[in-house]
Amino acid sequence: MPSDAPAPVPSGGAEPLALYIHWPFCLAKCPYCDFNSHVRDTIPQARFAAALRRELAHEAARLNA
């Protein structure tokens, strides 16, 4: 997250917000999967979750949520 983040975007309350969160860690890679995903023995889920929470808080503040 850059420190020079853009100014908040006014929501105006006109449109609901839809959000897709991709968790890129899988137990196995499905043959049909086209998502950016990784199969690993050890998964840094706590670090990824902490970074995701920080990014969500940043975007919520930016959107005046």
Helices and strands as residue ranges (DSSP letters): E 25-26, E 38-39, H 45-62
